């Protein structure tokens, strides 16, 4: 465990390798799961604000789910708000390309320059999951191992890319460039120590 700016960082985030491989997994993480993508309070407001912009990028089933459930839903088991689901399965903000790969409609709108909100930070940070204690006095960044992401693990091993390095943009978005620089320096220091021992 590493501590950077009062954040607890799991060793797996430094040591495991990970690079998303959409060709292999087809974006199945947007389809599988027990609850929607976790949402921060400000993201729930943003999704309400950009909904009309994002709707054209969604499937008809996704549009119907949002009309019926809203842009966010409280999931009792997870004890947090998340994106709505289509019949308890895929994220309502999903879309598919011509090869059947699941894509994020929010991100597609962002890439087209229609919004400056890329996607929920929980999606951007995956496979890192952020947990807070009840009093919200600290955050713990943990590596979430999910079997459907085995192609990403294999690809990360092949390219030798640690989780934190793959997620540089997302970590910087969430915590800032200084935080990422400290994390990278600590990870490289620990890696060098291992090589020398």
N, C-alpha and C positions, 0 to 999 in steps of 0.2 A: 504494500500500500504506500502511495506517495501523496504528500500534501502540497498542493500548489494554491496559493492565495485562499486558504481556508477551504479548499475543495479536496475531498478525498478521491484519489484516482486509483482504480483497480490496476494491479500489476498486468492483468490481461490486456489492458488498453495499450500498454507499452510493448508487450511481448508477442501477442497474437498477430497474425498477418490477415489482412482483409482487403479485398478490392471487389466491389460489386461487379457481377458478371451477368448483365441482363440477357445476353444471348443464351446463357445456360439456364437461368432461373425464371426468365420471362416475367420478372416483377411480381413473383408470387407473394411477396411479403405484403403487398397491397390488397391481396385477395384472401389470404389466410389470417387467422387470429380470432381471439375471443372478444375483442373490443376494438373500437376505432383508434386512430392515432391520437395519443395524448395531446391535449391542447392547453397552452397557457392562457390565463384570463384575457390578456390583451389580444391573443390570436383569435379568440372567440368573437371579439368585437370586429377585428379585421375581416374575418370571414363573412360576417354580416354585411360589412361595407362593400366588399368586392364580389359579392355573390352574383350580381347581374353580369359582371364581366366574365366570371368563371363558368357560368352555366352553359354557354355554347360549347365548352370543351368537355362536357360530361356525357355519359350514356343516358339514354332515356330512363333507365332503371335508377340511375344515380340521381337524376333530377327529381324523380318521383319520391325517392327516399328523403331527399332534402326538403321537399315541399311538405312531406308528412311529419318529419322529425325535427326540422330546423337544421342549422349549420353545425350544431354541436349537441351532444347527448351525454347525460351523466350515466356512467357505467358503475353500478353498485359494487361489483366484485373488484374492479380496479380502483374504486373510490376516487375517480377523477373524471373530468370531462374529456370527451374525445370526438372524433369525426363520426358522423352517422354511418350506419352500415346498410347495405342492400340485403334485405332478408336475413340479417344476422351473419352475413358473410363478407363480401368485398366492401372496401371503403367506398362511400357514395361519391367521392371526388375522383373516381377512377375513370380511365379511358383506355382504349387499346389501339395499338398501331396495326398496320396491315399484316404483321407477322404474329399477331395475337399476344404481343408483349404488353403487360399492364403498365400504364403511364399515369402520372399525376396530372389531372386537369388543371390544378392550381399552377403547377410548375410550367405546363404548356402555355398558359396565359402569360406567365412571367417571361418565358423565353420569347414570346411574341411581342413583348414590350407593352402589354396591356395592364400590368400591375407591377408594383415594386416589391410585392410579397412573394417570395419564392415558393415556400411551402412551410408547413408546421415544422418548428425546430426539432421536434421529436423524430420526425421522418428524416430530416437533414442529418441529424446526429447518429442515426442508426448505423451500427449495432451498439452504440453507447446509449444507455438508459440513465437518466438523472433521477435520483431519489433524494427526498428531503426528510428530515426528522419532523416530528409533530409540531415542534415550535419553530420550524423552518430556520434554525440557527446554522445549519450547515447543509451542504449538498454532497452527495456521493455519486461519482461517475463510475458506472459498472458496465462491463462487457456482457451483452445479452447473447448467449449462445443459442442459436435456433437451427435445427437440422436443415431447414429449407435453404439456409444460407451457406451450406457446405461448398457450393461452387465458388462463392466469394472467398471462402477460406482457402480453397485450393489455389485460386487465382492469385490471392495475396501472397501465398507461399511461393508460388512460381515467380512473382515479380519482387518478392522480398519487401513488401510494403506493410509496415506496422499499422494497426488500427488508427492510432492517433494521427499518423501522417496522411492516411487516406482521407481522414476527416478534418484536415487543416481548415478548409473554408468554413465548415459548419461550426467547429470549435471556436474559430475566430469570430464568427457571427454571434455566437452565444456569449463568449467571455472576453473577447477582445484580442488584439494582436500581441499585447504584452504577455497575457496568460499563455497563449500558444507558444510564444518564444521560450518562456520559462519551462513549459512542459517538454518541448523538444530538447532543450539543453539538458534537462534532468534525464530524459530517456536516453540520449546519446551518451551521457556520463555513465549511466548504469550499464549500458551496452558495452562500453569500453572496459569497465571494471570486470565484466564477465569474461571478456576476451583475454584479459591479463591474468585471470585467476586459473 
